[in-house]
């Protein structure tokens, strides 16, 4: 169900919306509505989710979690990673 929202804009803001709308071949009202909807899709609708929707979203996200299985033993601490980077940067990559 659509709702009507009346806004009061400055002349400058309306002129910018009107010019951009003409570029797209749509009405200024349609452009403003589209921009608002896109903004809320990115940020605002997250605030409107109920607890069940938040849990379902978290479960979908957590399906991507997993473990890393390496064929060989590796040391993944920061010091050994830094040492490996220094060694790699210092190498001229020529065959020995």
N, C-alpha and C positions, 0 to 999 in steps of 0.2 A: 504494500500500500504506500503510495507516495504522499508526501506532505508538502504544503506550501510554506515557505519561509521568506519573510520580507526583510531585506537588509537595507541599511543606509550606508552608502559608500561616498567617499570624497569624489569630486569631479575627476581628479587625476587617476584614482584607482579605477573608476568606471571607464574612463577613456582608454586605459591600458587593457582592460578586459575586453572592451568593445573592439579595439584594434586587433587583438589576438584572436577573438572570435571570428572576425571577418576573414582573417588569414585561413582559418579552418573551415570557413563556410557554415558556421553554426551561430545560433543566437548567443548574446552575452549571458543570458540566463542559463542556457545549457552548459556553456563553458564554466561558469561559476559553480554550478551544481556538480559538474564532473570533477573539478579541482577539489572541491570540498569532500566529495566521496572518496577520491583517491587518497587524500590526506588522512581521513579517518580509517581507511582500510589499512594503511601502513601503521598507524599509531593508536587511534582512539578506540577502535572496536575491541582491542585487547582488554580495555578497562571494563567492558560490558559483559565479559564472559562469566557465566556462573561457575560454581565449583566443579560440577561434572564436566563441563566443557574444558576447563583448565586441566583437569586430570586426564581427559582424553587427549588433549594436545600434548601434554607431557609424555604420555605413553607412546604416542606416535614419534615424538622426538627421541625418546630413549630406545626405541627399536634400532636406532643407528649405532648404539653403543656396542662395543665388542672388545675382544682381546687381540693382542698382536702375537702371532706365532712366527718366530724366526727360525730358519733352518740351522743356524749356528749361534753359539753363545756370543752375546755382545754386551759390552759395558755401556750403559746409557746414562751415566752420571755426567754432569756438566763439565767436570775437569777433563774427562777422557774425550768428550765431544770437542771441547776447545782445543785439546792437543791434536786431535785428528784434523781439525780445520787449519791449524797452524802448519801442520805437516803438508796438507794438500795445497795451501796457498804458496808454500815455499817450493814446491815441486815444479820443475820445468816441463814435466809430462813427456820427457823424451825416453825412449826405450833404453834400458841399461844393458 
